[in-house]
Amino acid sequence: MHLLVHAILLSFIAYISAISPTLVKKISVPHAAFLRLQPTGDTFALQVSQFNPFDFFDYDPISVLPDIGSQLSKPETNLFHLNTSISGFNWPNEIQYAPVELGFSEFGGIIVPSGFLVPLRTHGSLYYFPFLDKSQTQYGNPIDLMPDENHDWFYHRVQYADMDGDNDLEIVTCRGYKPVFGSHEQQVVVLTRDGGKWKPKIVATDGCDFFFRIIDRAGKKYILAADYFRKGLNLLEAEHGNWLQDKVVKYPVDATMGAGFGVELMTINNTEYALVTNHQGSSDSPTGSVYLYKVPDEVTDVCSWKRYVLVSGIPVRQSGVQQASPGNAVFFYAKKGDEKTNKPMIGLSGDGSQHAYILEPVEPSLASESFKYKVSWNQTVDCTVGAVAFGDVNNDGNTEMFVAAYDNGFVYAYELRQ
C-alpha cells in the first residue's frame, strides 16, 4: 500500500462535547439533498438541491431560502424555486458558486452538476444559473454548458482553476456512468471558454467519478480524487502542468479505503490536510469510515502521505438496494476566532446510517500534533441524510448547522453553542 498508516482505528463512541447543538427550526423541503450557504451581503441564503427518483413527470427543483438567519427565529418559512423546467434538467447535485471571472455574468452565479445512476436520471450535465443583480438574491434561467453531449453521464462537483497557465479560469469536473450491464466509465473533463460557449476536453479516463478537490503547488495543479467504482483515493497530475496538452498520470494514494466518496481540503497550522470518506455497504470491508490525510509537499510521493483513521464502523441503517454510508464530511469551526488556536471540527453526513455527526479533536489546540478525533454528537433523523452545512448565518459569532433529512422532507437547523 502506497501509504503510511499513522493512526490506529478509533472507537465509535461519543464523549463529552465542547459544544451543544440545539434544534431551532425544522424546515419543510421535500427530498432535501445537497445544501449550500450563499453569502448575500450581510446575510446568507440556503440553497437546497432536491430530487425524487419516483417522480417521472415533473422537474427536480432547487429551493432557495433567503436570509436564512432571520428565518430561524420565525415560525413561517420563506423559499422560492429556481427555474429548472427546461428539457433535460434532472437530479441536481452539489451547488457551486460561479465567480464573475468565468465571464458569464457581471454578478456571478451558480453552477449545478446533475444526473445519477437511477433510471431516467442518467443523462446529467452542468447548468449555470446567473445572478441578476449585485445582491445575488435573484436568479436567471439556467444555461446548459454541455448541450452537445449525447452520452449519459452523472456529475457531482465542479471547481475552477487555471489548468493550462494562460491566467484564465477553466471549469473542472469529474463524471461517471454505470450501465445496468457492463463496466463503469469515468472521466475528468476540463471546460475552456471558446467564444460564447464552453468547450469540454476529456483529460483523463481513470481515477475519478464522484467528488474531487484541486491541490495547488506553486501554480501547478493536481486533482485529488475519490474513486467510487474502482475504489480508492487517487492523485492525478498533468506531467508538465498543462492539463489541456500534457499526459495525465494517476498515483494511487490509498487503495485500501474502499469505495471513495467525499473529498475536502483545509490548511491547518500551515500544513494541508485532506478529509476523505468512503461509502460502504453493510457487508463491505472496510466499514464506513472517515479518514484524514496529511498532504506532503511533494504530493506525488504517495509513500509520504500519512493517514489518520478518524472514525470507522459507521453502520448502514437505511433499508433498500445499494444503501451505504457515510456521505460527505466537511471541516468547520464552532465559533469565530477558533481557527487561530484550534484544529477544526468535522461535520459528517451519515447518508444510509440515518444520522448526522459532529467529530471533535481530542486535543483541539494547534500546538498539539495529535489528530485523534471523537464523535461528540450524533443525531438520528430516521431516514437518509443528504448533506450537512455550517455557517454563522445570524452573525452572532456562533455557527449554525443544517442537516438534510432526505426521505422525511426536512432540513433541520441547529445552533451550536459552547
GUKOLMI-151691 format. One record per residue: residue in one letter; x, y, z of N, C-alpha, C, CB in turn. Coordinates in steps of 0.1 Angstrom, whole numbers, plus 5000, padded with zeros to 4 digits. Glycine has a CB too. Example, Ala and Ser with C-alpha at 12.3 -4.5 7.8 and 13.67 -1.06 7.14 Angstrom:
2
A513249435078512349555078513249675078511349555090;S512849785071513749895071512950005079514149945057;
***
This chain:
418
M500949885000500050005000500950125000499050005012;H500750214991501550344990501050444999501450394975;L501250415012500650495023501350465036499150475023;L501550565044502050545058500850555067503150645061;V500450445073499250455082499750515095498650315084;H499250625099499750695111498950695123499950845106;A497850615123497050615135496250475135496050725135;I495850435147495050315148493550355147495350245161;L492750245145491350275144490850325158490550135141;L489950425157489350485169488050435172489350635167;S487650415184486350365188485250475184486250335203;F484150415180483050505175482050535187482250435163;I482550605197481850625209481850775212482450545221;A480650835215480550975218481251005231479151015218;Y481751125233482351175245481751315248483851175245;I482151365260481551495264482051605254482051535278;S481051675248481351775238481651905243480251775228;A482451985236482752125239481552215234484052175233;I480652165225479552235220478252165223479752265205;S477252245222475852185225474952225214475352235238;P474752135204473752165193472352165198473952065181;T471652275195470252285199469352305186470052405208;L468352225184467452235173466652365174466552115172;V466752455164466052575164464952585154466952695162;K465052505143463952505133463952385125464052635125;K462752335121462552225112461952275100461752105119;I462652285089462252345077461752245066463352435071;S460552265061459952175052460552195038458452185051;V461352095033461952105020461951955014463452165019;P460951925006460851785002462151734995459651764992;H462551614998463651544992464951634992463351514978;A465151705004466351785005467651695004466351865019;A468551734996469751654993471051734997469751604979;F471551804987472751884989472452024994473651894976;L473252085003473052215009474252305007472752195024;R473952435005475052525003474552665009475452544989;L475452735016475152865021475752965012475652885036;Q474953055006475453154997475453295004474553164984;P476653355006476653485012475953585003478153535013;T475053675009474353775002474453905010472753735000;G475553965009475854085017476154045031474754185016;D475254095040475454065055474653945059475054185063;T473953885049473153765052473553645044471653795050;F472853535046473153415038471753365033473853305047;A471853305021470753225015471153075016470453265001;L470152995020470452845020469852795007469752785032;Q470752734999470452674986470352514988471452704975;V469252464983468952314985468652254972467752294995;S469452154968469152074956468251954961470452024949;Q467251924952466251824955466051724943464951884960;F465851604946465551504935464651394941466851454929;N463751344932462851244935462951134925461451294937;P463451014928463650914917462250854912464450794923;F461150884920459950824916458950914909459250764928;D459351044907458551144900459051154886458551274908;F458351094877458851084863458251204854458550954857;F457351284861456551374853456851524857455151344854;D457751544865458051684869459551704870457351714883;Y459951834871461351864871461851864886461552004864;D463051824887463651824901463951964904464951734901;P463552014916463752154920465052184927462552194928;I465352314927466352374936465652484944467552434928;S465652474957465052574965466052674971464252504977;V465652794973466552894979465752964990466953004969;L466352965002465753025014466553155017465752925026;P466053275013466853395015466853435030466153505007;D467953505033468153555047467853445057467353675050;I468453325056468153215064468353245079468953095060;G469253335082469553365096468353415103470653455097;S467653515097466453575103465353475103466153705096;Q465253385093464153295093464153195104464253215080;L465353175110465453075121464653115133466853045125;S464353245135463653285147462153315143464253415152;K461753275131460353305127459653175125460353395115;P458353165128457553045126457353005111456253055133;E457253105103457053075088458353055081456253195082;T458252995069459352975061459153045047459652825059;N460253115043460153185030461153115021460453335032;L460653055010461553005000460953014986461852855003;F461853004976461453004962462252904954461553154956;H461752864943462352764934463052834922461352664930;L464252784919464852834906464052764895466352794906;N464252834883463552774871464352654866463452884860;T463852534869464552414864463752344853464852324876;S462652414849461752344839462252364825460352414840;I463452304823464052304809464252164806465352394808;S464252134793464451994788465751944793464351984773;G465751824799467051754803467451774817468051794794;F466951884824467451904837466851804847467052054842;N467751734854467251634864468351614874466851504857;W467951574886468851524897469951624899469351384893;P469651744904470751834908471551794920470151974911;N472851804919473751764929474351884936474851674923;E475651884939476251984947476352124940477751944951;I475752224946475752354940477052434943474552444946;Q477552494933478852564935478752714930479952494927;Y479252804937479352944933480152954920479853034944;A479753034911480553064898480953204898479653034886;P482253234900482753374901482553454888484153374905;V482653584890482553674879483553654868482653824884;E484753604873485953584864485653484853487153544872;L484653404855484253304844483653374832483353194850;G483253494834482753574822481253544819483553534811;F480553474827479153454824478253584827478553344833;S478453644838477653754843478453844851476353704851;E478153974851478854074859478654054874478454214855;F477653974877477353944892477653804896475853974894;G478253724887478453584891477153504890479053574905;G477253384896476153294896476453164903475653264882;I475753054899476052924905476052824893474952884915;I476852714895476752604886476252484893478252574879;V475352404887474752294893475052174885473252314895;P475952074890476151944883474851864885477351874888;S474651774875473351694876473551554871472251764869;G472551464874472551334869472951234880473351314857;F472451104878472851004887472650864880472051004900;L472650754888472550624883471150574880473250534893;V470150634887468850574886468250594872467950634897;P467250504869466650514855466050654853465650404854;L466150694840465650824836466350944842464150834838;R467450924850468151034856469651024852468051034871;T469950944842471350914839472051014830471450774833;H471251104824471851204815471951334822471051214802;G473151354828473351484835474151584827474051454848;S474351694833475151804827475551904837474251874815;L476052014833476452124841475552244837477952164840;Y474852304847473952414844474352534852472452374848;Y474452654845474752774850473552864853475752854842;F473352914865472253004868472853134872471352954880;P472653244864473253374866472553444878473253464854;F473353524886472753624894472353744886473653664906;L471153804889470653914881471054054886469253904879;D471554054899471954184904473054164915470754264910;K473654264920474754254929474354204942475454394931;S473054194946472654144958472753984958471154174961;Q472853924946473053784945471853704951474353734950;T470653764950469453704955468453674944468853794966;Q468653724932467753694921468553614911467253834915;Y467853514905468553414896467853414883468453274902;G468653404872468153394859467953254855469053464849;N467453234842467253104837468553024835466453104824;P468452894836469652814835470252804821469452674841;I471552784820472252764807472952624808473252874804;D472652544798473352414798474752434792472552304789;L475752404799477152424795477652314786478052434807;M476952204785477352084777476252034768477951974785;P475652124760474352084753474651984742473752204747;D475851964737476151874726476551734731477251934717;E476551714744476951584749475751484748477351594764;N476051374741474951274738475051154748475051224724;H476251134753476451024762475851044776478050994764;D475350944782474850954796476050964806473950834800;W476051074814477051094824476351154836478251184819;F476851124848476451204860477651284865475951104872;Y477351404870478251504875477951544889478351624866;H478951554898478651584912479251714917478951474921;R480351754911481151874916481851944905482151834927;V481952074906482852154897483752234906482052244888;Q484952264900485852364906486452444895487052284914;Y487152554899487652654889489152674892486852784889;A489952664881491352694883491952714869492052574890;D493152784869493852794857494652664854494852924857;M494152584845494652454843495752444832493552354840;D495952554825496952554814497952664814496252544801;G497952744824498852854826498652974817500252804822;D497352994813497053114805496453224813496153074793;N496353214826495853314835494253324834496453444833;D493653234827492153234827491653104834491653224812;L490553124840489953014848489252914838488953064858;E489552784841488752674835487852614845489752574829;I486852544840485852464848486352324848484452484843;V486552264859486952124861485852044867488252124869;T485651924861484651834867485051694865483251864861;C484551604873484651454871483251404867485251384883;R483151294859481851244856482051084855481351304843;G480851024857480850874857479550824850480950824870;Y479650694846478450634840478550484843478450654825;K477450424848477450284851476150224845477450254866;P476350144834475150084828474649964836475450034814;V473449924834472949804841473749684839471449774837;F474249664827475149564824476349624817474549454814;G477549574821478749634816479549714826478449724804;S480749754822481649814831481449964833483149794826;H481950014843481750154847482750244839482050184862;E482350364835483250464828483350584837482650494814;Q484550644836484750774844485750854836485350734858;Q485550984837486351084830486651214839485751124817;V487751274836488051414841487951504829489451424848;V487151604831486851694819487251844824485351694815;V487951914815488252054817487452134806489752084816;L486652234810485952314801486652444799484552334805;T486952484787487652614784486652704776488952594776;R486852834778485952924771486352944756485953064778;D485352924747485652934733484553024727485652784726;G484953154727483953254722482853264733483353214709;G481653244729480553254738480153124744479353314731;K480853014741480552884746481752824754480152784735;W481352714761482452644769482652514762481952624784;K483952484759484252364752484852264761485252404740;P484252144762484852034771485951964765483651944775;K486951924772488051844768488251734778489351924766;I488251614774488551494782490051484785487951364776;V490451494797491851494800492351364807492251614809;A491351284812491751164819490551074818492251184833;T490750944818489650844817489850744829489650774804;D490450784839490650694851490950774863491850594848;G490450734874490850794887489750874894491950884884;C488650914888487751004895486350984889488151144894;D485250964897483950964892482951044900483450814892;F483251074912482251154920482851284925481851074933;F483551284936484051404942485551424941483551414957;F486051544941487451574940487751714945487951564925;R489051744947489451874950490851904943489651904965;I491052034940492352064933493352114943492052184922;I494552054942495652094951496552184942496451974956;D496952304948497852394941499152394947497152544941;R500252374940501552374944502352474935502252234944;A502452604940503252704933502652724919504752674932;G501352714917500752734904500452604897501552824896;K501152494900500952374894499752304900502152284894;K498752254892497552194898497552044897496352254890;Y497051984908496951844909495451814913497851784920;I494951704909493551664913493551554923492651634901;L493051574935492851464945491451414943493151524959;A491351284940490051234935489651104943490051214920;A488451104947487850984953487350894941486651014963;D487650774942487250674931486250574937488450604925;Y484950594934483950514940483850374934482550574938;F483750364921483550224915484850144914482950244901;R485950214912487250134911487950134925488150194901;K487350214934487750214948489150274951487750074954;G489150364960490450424965490450574964491550364956;L491650634967491950774966493150794957492150834980;N492950874947493950894937494451044936493450844923;L495651054932496251194928496451194913497551224936;L495951294906496251304892497151424889494851314884;E498051404880499051504877499151514861500451474883;A499151644856499551664843501051684843498851794837;E501751604835503151594837503951724838503751504826;H503651814829504351944828503452054833504851964815;G502352024838501452134844500352184835502252244848;N500352144822499252194813498252074811499952234799;W497152094817496151984817495451974803495052014827;L495652074795494952064782495852004771494552204777;Q497151984774498151934765498851814770499152044761;D499151804782500151704788499451574791500751754800;K500251464791499751334796499451344811500851234793;V498351284815497951284829498251154835496351314830;V498951154846499451044853498651024866500951054857;K498250904869497550864881498450804892496350774878;Y498450854904499150804915498150754926500150904921;P498150624929497250574939497750614953497150414938;V496950694959497350744973496950634983496650874976;D495750584982495250484991494350384984494550555003;A494750264982493950164975493250074985494850074966;T493250104998492650015008491450075015493649975018;M491050195011490050265019488650225015490250415017;G488450155004487150115000486650204989486150115011;A485350214987484750304977484850444981483250264975;G485750524974485950664977484750744974487150714969;F484650854983483450934981483751084984482350894991;G483651134996483851274998485351314999483251315011;V485651434994487051484995486951634998487751464981;E487651685008487751825012489251855016486851865023;L489651975014490952025018490952135028491752065005;M491952145037492052255045493452265050491052245058;T493952395051495352415056495152435071495952545049;I495852355079495852365094497252385098495152235100;N497452495105498752525110499852515100499152425122;N499552575088500452585077500752455070501752645081;T499952355072500052225066498752185060500552115076;E498752135047497552095041497051955044497652115026;Y495751945047495151815050494051785041494751805065;A493851655038492651615031491751535039493051535018;L490451565039489451495047488651415037488451605054;V488551285039488051195029487151095035489251115021;T486051055029485150955033485150845023483751005037;N484850725028484450615018482850605018485050475022;H482350515011480850495010480650355009480250584998;Q480450285020480450135020479150075025481550095030;G478749965019477549895022477749815036477149795011;S476649755040476649695054477649575054475249655058;S477849515043478749395043480049415037478049275035;D480349545034481649575028482749585038481549715020;S484049565033485149585041486149675034485849445045;P486749775040486549825053485149875055487549925057;T484749905068483449955071483450105067483149935086;G482250165069482150315066483050395075480650355068;S483850475069484950545077485250685072486250465075;V485850755081486350895078487850895080485651005087;Y488550955070490050955070490551095069490550865059;L491651125075492351245073493751215068492451325087;Y494251285058495551265052496351395053495451215037;K497551375057498551485057499151495043499551475068;V498951605036499451615022500851655023498551715014;P501851585017503251625018503551735007504151505015;D504651795009505051905000505251844986506351975004;E505851724985505951654972504751564971507351574972;V503751624965502451554965502451414958501351634960;T503351404948503351274940504151164948503951304927;D504751204959505451094967504351034976506651154975;V503650944970502450884977502850804990501650804968;C504150764991504550695003504650785015505950625000;S504650915012504851015023503451065028505651135018;W502351025022501051065027500750995040499951035016;K500451065050500151005063498650995065500751075075;R498150875068496650865070496350845085496150735063;Y495250925089494650905102493250855100494751045110;V492950745107491650695107490850755118491550535108;L489950855114489250925125488050845131488751055119;V487350785122486150705126486050585117484850795126;S485650475122485350355114484050295120486550255113;G483550195113482350125118481050195117482650085132;I480950295108479750365106478750275100479950495098;P477550245106476650145102475750195090475750095113;V475150095083474050125073472750085079474350055060;R471850185082470550155088469450165078470350245100;Q469650245067468550265058468350145050468950385048;S467050105048466749985040466750025026465449925045;G466849925017466849945003468049894996466650095000;V468049894982469049844974470249944974468649824960;Q471449884976472749964975472850074984472950004961;Q472250064996472450175006473850165012471350155018;A474350275016475750285020475950405029476750295008;S477050405036477450515045478950525046476750505059;P479450645050478750765052478750845039479450855063;G478250975040478251065029479551155030476951155029;N479351285027480451375028480751425042480151495018;A482051465044482451525056482951665053483451445064;V482851765062483351895060483951945073482151995056;F484952035071485652105082484752225086487052155078;F484752255099484152385103484652425117482552365104;Y484452545121484752595134483452635141485752715133;A483352605154482052635161481952785164482052555173;K483052855165482952995169483953075161483153005184;K483653195158484553285151485853305160483953425149;G486953295153488253305160488853175164488153395172;D488153065164488652935168489752895159487552835169;E489752935146490752895137492152945140490352945123;K492253045149493553095153494253005163493453235159;T493552935170494152855181493852705181493752905194;N492752665173492252525174492252465161490852525180;K492352325161492052245149490552255146492552095152;P490152235134488752235130488052125136488652245115;M486752145137485752035140485351975126484552075148;I484651865126484251795114482751765115485051675111;G482051805105480651765103480551655093479751885100;L479651555096479551435088478151405085480251315094;S477851385072476551325068476651175068476151375053;G475751115075475850965076475250895064475150925088;D474450975056473850915044472950795049474950865034;G473350665045472550555049472550515063472950445041;S473450585071473450555086472250615093474750595092;Q471550715086470450785091470850885102469350695096;H472050915104472551005114473351115108473350925124;A473451225115474351335113475351335125473651475111;Y476551375122477551365133478451485134478551235130;I478951515146480051605148481251535154479551725157;L482351555148483651505153484451615159484451425142;E485051595171485851705177487251645179485251755190;P488251735178489651685181489751655196490651785176;V490451545199490651515213491551615220491251375215;E492551665212493451765217493351885207494951715218;P492351975210492052075200493152185197490852145204;S494052205206495052305204495952285192495852325216;L496152385184497152375173498552335177497152505165;A498852365190500152325195500352175196500352395208;S499252105197499351955197499451895183498151905205;E500251795182500451735169499451615168501851685168;S498651585177497651475177496551515168497151445191;F496151415160494951425151493951315154495351425136;K493751285167492751195171491451275172493151125184;Y490351215167489051275168488051185174488551325154;K487051235181486051155187484651205182486151165202;V483751115181482351155178481751225191481451035173;S481551355190480951425202479451435202481651555203;W478851425190477451445188476951365176477051595187;N475851295178475251225166473751235168475751085164;Q473051255158471551275158470951195147471251425157;T469951105151469251035141468151125135468650905147;V467851105122466751165115465851055110467251265104;D466150935112465350815108465150805093464050825115;C466150855086466050845071467450885065464950935065;T467550875052468850915046469151055049468750885031;V470451085053470951215055471651265042471851225067;G471051365036471651415023473051485025470751515016;A473051605031474251675033474151755046474551775021;V475251805051475351895062476052025058476051835075;A475652135064476352265060476452345073475552345049;F477452435073477752505085478052655082478952445093;G477652745091477952885089477252965100477552935075;D477853085103477253175112476253265105478353265120;V475053215103474153285094473353405101473053185090;N473453415114472853535120473853625127471853485131;N475153605124476253695128476253725143476053835121;D476053615150476253625165477553565170475053555172;G478353525161479653465165479653315166480153525177;N478453255166478353115168477853045155477353075179;T478252925152477952865140476652785141479052755136;E475852795129474652705128474952585119473552795122;M474252485122474452355114473152325108474952235124;F473152285095471952245087472152105083471752345075;V471052025085471051885082469951855072471051795095;A470251795061469151755051468651615054469751765037;A467451605058466751475061465951445048465851475074;Y466551365039466051345026464651285025467051265018;D464451165030463251095029462051165037463350955033;N462451235048461451295056461051435051461951315070;G461851485042461451615036461651735044460051615032;F462751735052463051845061464551885061462651815076;V464852015064466152055067466152095082466652175058;Y466952035090466952065104468052165107467251935113;A467752275114468752385117469052375132468152525113;Y470352365135470852365149471752485152471552235151;E471652535164472552635168473652565177471852745177;L474852595174476052535181476552635191477152495171;R476452605204476952695214477952625223475852755223;Q479052695227480052635235479752655250481452685232;
***
